[in-house]
């Protein structure tokens, strides 16, 4: 029975994704789409109200007295945030700054409820954030930390990586415990309690704003006009060709932010079970040509990954 329910839920989930991405045009899709559109209007109202409350100082942000860099997007799905976070963290670290990355830890394994309850019962202070890396060593596995925080911790020695839904608390902890002077919020554009001095907004050039609708009818977390909050706008997954229409839309809402194009390209294959720095670890991409491969991924939008494989002749 449980297996049947899971199968039905998965079918319904995939059907919903098809509606959101406008892949269906049958009568049932029209009715369901109208229902999702009504929910989108409600969600839009909630988002606009929340932003208005922060803008008019009814809700307050919490400055922590250090450089805060926010990396995020306006849509759900993968726009390439993690590589940008890694690149900026490495650059700031190499310039002598003490950097902490603050992640929400999407799909990480949170402590069980009874442990949280017992901590609150036996401690006067708040439960500290999970320390994925203290800058010297990686302290949590990928299941506990979440895939992306774990990868960042592994790739960035000298950078502190913390996981907590409360990024203000995590930031204060990073400053007090590790002496950090720079905080990078991974997927933090919608996290208004901690205001960024630099707001880096990523836009997937292959599908910038979906169908233009807010969640759950579309993929937008915020209206397109909120591009105006960005300091820099990165057009990710670029093929090098200029998109004048997209740039004009961005300039309509944000005439000042620098627009930077980013290309995502595979560099090599990594042998499984071999040390990363071993001479035989890297395999040239040409190895894939003409081979029958089984591809699997854990990224939000795998289409570009699959296209890479096809383009390489796999």
C-alpha positions in Angstrom: 0.0 0.0 0.0 2.8 2.4 1.0 4.6 1.6 -2.3 1.5 2.3 -4.3 1.0 5.7 -2.6 4.6 6.7 -3.2 4.2 5.7 -6.9 1.0 7.7 -7.2 2.5 10.7 -5.5 5.5 10.6 -7.7 3.3 10.5 -10.8 1.3 13.5 -9.5 4.6 15.3 -8.7 5.9 14.8 -12.3 2.5 15.9 -13.7 2.7 19.1 -11.6 6.2 19.8 -13.0 4.9 19.4 -16.5 2.2 22.0 -15.8 4.7 24.4 -14.2 7.0 24.1 -17.3 4.0 24.3 -19.7 4.6 20.9 -21.2 0.9 20.0 -21.2 -2.0 21.6 -22.9 -4.9 19.1 -22.3 -8.2 20.1 -20.5 -7.0 18.6 -17.2 -3.8 20.7 -17.4 -5.8 23.8 -18.0 -8.0 23.3 -14.9 -5.1 22.3 -12.7 -3.1 25.2 -14.1 -5.8 27.6 -13.1 -5.8 26.3 -9.6 -2.0 26.7 -9.4 -2.4 30.2 -10.7 -4.7 31.1 -7.9 -2.1 29.8 -5.4 0.5 31.9 -7.3 -1.4 35.1 -6.7 -1.7 34.2 -3.0 2.1 33.5 -2.8 2.9 36.7 -4.7 0.8 38.7 -2.1 2.7 37.1 0.8 6.1 37.8 -0.9 5.2 41.4 -1.6 3.9 42.0 1.9 7.0 40.5 3.5 9.3 42.7 1.4 7.2 45.8 2.2 7.5 45.1 5.9 11.3 44.9 5.7 11.5 47.9 3.4 9.4 50.1 5.8 11.4 48.8 8.9 8.4 47.1 10.5 10.5 43.9 10.3 14.2 44.6 10.9 17.4 43.1 9.5 20.3 42.3 11.9 23.6 43.8 10.9 26.6 41.8 12.2 29.3 44.4 11.5 31.2 42.6 8.7 31.1 42.1 5.0 28.1 40.1 3.9 27.9 38.7 0.4 24.6 37.2 -0.8 24.5 34.7 -3.6 21.0 33.7 -4.9 18.4 33.8 -7.6 14.8 34.7 -8.3 13.8 31.1 -9.4 13.8 27.6 -8.0 16.1 25.2 -9.6 19.8 25.2 -10.4 21.4 28.3 -11.7 24.9 27.5 -10.7 25.0 29.1 -7.3 27.4 26.7 -5.7 30.3 27.2 -8.2 29.9 31.0 -7.8 29.9 30.7 -4.0 33.1 28.6 -4.2 34.8 31.0 -6.5 34.1 34.0 -4.4 35.0 32.3 -1.2 38.3 31.2 -2.6 39.1 34.7 -4.0 38.2 36.4 -0.7 40.2 33.8 1.3 43.2 34.3 -0.9 43.0 38.1 -0.3 43.5 37.4 3.4 39.9 37.5 4.6 38.5 35.1 7.1 35.5 33.7 5.3 32.5 31.7 6.5 29.9 30.2 4.1 26.4 30.1 5.7 24.1 27.5 4.2 20.5 26.5 4.9 21.6 22.9 4.4 18.9 21.8 1.9 18.1 18.1 2.3 20.7 17.8 5.1 20.0 15.4 8.0 18.8 17.5 10.9 19.1 16.3 14.4 16.0 14.3 15.6 13.3 16.3 17.4 14.0 14.7 20.7 17.6 15.9 20.6 16.5 19.4 19.9 14.0 19.3 22.7 16.6 17.9 25.1 19.1 20.6 24.2 16.5 23.3 24.8 15.6 21.7 28.1 19.1 21.4 29.4 20.8 24.6 27.9 20.0 28.3 28.3 21.8 29.2 25.1 20.5 28.5 21.6 21.6 25.3 19.8 24.7 26.2 17.8 24.8 25.8 14.0 26.2 22.6 12.5 29.9 23.1 11.7 30.6 21.4 8.4 34.2 22.7 8.4 36.1 24.8 10.9 38.5 25.9 8.2 41.1 23.3 9.2 39.1 20.1 8.7 35.8 18.7 7.4 33.8 17.7 10.5 30.5 16.3 9.0 29.6 13.9 6.3 27.5 14.7 3.3 24.4 13.1 4.7 24.5 15.3 7.8 25.8 18.5 6.2 24.0 18.3 2.8 25.7 17.6 -0.5 26.6 21.2 -1.4 27.9 22.4 2.0 30.0 19.2 2.2 31.5 19.8 -1.3 32.3 23.4 -0.4 33.9 22.4 2.8 36.0 19.7 1.0 37.1 22.1 -1.8 37.8 25.2 0.4 40.4 24.6 3.1 40.7 27.7 5.3 37.0 28.6 4.9 34.5 27.9 7.6 31.2 26.3 6.4 28.1 26.4 8.7 24.6 25.0 8.3 21.6 26.5 10.0 18.2 27.8 8.9 18.9 30.9 11.0 21.7 32.6 9.1 21.8 35.5 11.6 22.6 33.1 14.4 25.1 31.2 12.2 26.8 34.5 11.2 27.1 35.7 14.7 28.6 32.2 15.7 31.1 32.4 12.8 32.3 35.8 14.0 32.5 34.9 17.7 33.8 31.3 17.4 36.1 31.6 14.4 36.9 35.3 14.1 35.3 35.6 10.6 35.2 39.0 8.9 33.3 37.9 5.8 30.0 36.0 5.5 28.8 34.4 2.2 25.1 33.5 2.2 24.5 30.5 -0.1 21.1 30.8 -1.7 20.4 33.9 0.5 18.6 36.4 -1.8 15.3 35.7 -0.1 16.8 35.7 3.4 16.0 39.3 4.4 17.0 39.2 8.2 20.7 39.4 7.1 21.2 42.2 4.5 24.0 41.8 2.0 26.4 44.6 1.2 26.9 42.8 -2.1 24.0 40.9 -3.7 25.0 38.5 -6.5 22.0 37.4 -8.5 22.3 34.4 -10.8 20.0 34.1 -13.9 20.0 30.9 -15.9 20.4 32.1 -19.5 18.8 29.0 -21.0 15.6 29.5 -19.0 15.8 32.9 -17.2 12.4 33.2 -15.5 10.4 30.2 -16.7 6.9 31.1 -17.9 7.0 34.3 -15.9 4.6 33.0 -13.2 5.3 32.9 -9.4 5.3 29.6 -7.5 3.6 27.2 -7.7 2.3 28.0 -11.3 5.8 28.9 -12.4 9.4 28.9 -11.0 9.7 32.4 -9.7 10.3 32.9 -6.0 9.9 36.7 -6.5 8.6 39.0 -9.2 11.0 39.8 -12.0 11.0 43.5 -11.0 13.0 42.5 -7.9 16.1 42.3 -10.1 16.5 45.8 -8.8 18.0 44.5 -5.5 21.0 43.0 -7.2 24.5 44.5 -7.1 25.8 42.1 -9.8 23.8 39.9 -12.2 25.5 36.7 -13.5 24.0 35.1 -16.6 24.9 31.4 -16.1 25.1 28.6 -18.6 26.0 31.1 -21.4 27.0 29.8 -24.8 28.8 33.1 -25.5 26.1 34.6 -27.7 24.7 37.9 -26.5 20.9 37.9 -25.7 19.8 41.5 -26.2 16.2 40.8 -25.3 17.2 39.4 -21.9 19.7 42.2 -21.2 17.0 44.8 -22.1 14.6 43.1 -19.6 17.2 43.2 -16.9 18.1 46.8 -17.6 14.4 47.7 -17.4 14.4 46.7 -13.8 18.1 47.3 -12.8 20.0 49.9 -14.9 23.1 49.9 -12.7 24.1 46.3 -11.9 27.1 44.9 -13.8 26.0 42.0 -16.0 28.5 39.1 -16.1 28.3 36.1 -18.4 29.3 32.7 -17.1 29.9 29.5 -19.1 29.5 26.1 -17.6 31.7 23.5 -19.4 33.0 20.1 -18.4 36.7 19.9 -18.0 37.5 16.2 -17.4 36.2 13.0 -16.0 37.1 12.0 -12.4 37.9 8.3 -11.7 35.7 7.0 -8.9 37.6 5.6 -5.9 40.9 7.4 -6.9 42.4 10.2 -4.9 41.6 13.6 -6.5 45.2 14.6 -6.8 46.5 11.3 -8.1 48.1 11.4 -11.6 45.6 8.9 -13.0 42.5 10.5 -11.4 41.6 12.7 -14.4 40.4 11.2 -17.7 40.0 13.3 -20.9 36.5 14.0 -22.0 37.1 12.4 -25.4 36.9 9.1 -23.6 33.1 9.4 -23.6 32.8 9.6 -27.4 30.8 6.7 -28.8 30.3 5.1 -25.4 27.0 3.9 -24.0 26.8 5.5 -20.5 24.4 5.5 -17.6 23.9 9.1 -16.3 22.6 10.1 -13.0 22.6 13.4 -11.1 21.5 15.1 -8.0 21.2 18.6 -9.4 18.1 20.7 -9.6 18.0 21.1 -13.4 19.9 18.2 -15.0 19.0 19.1 -18.6 22.3 21.0 -19.2 24.3 18.1 -17.7 22.5 15.7 -20.0 23.2 18.0 -23.0 26.9 18.1 -22.1 27.0 14.3 -22.4 25.2 14.3 -25.8 27.5 17.0 -27.1 30.5 15.0 -26.1 29.3 12.1 -28.2 28.1 9.7 -25.4 
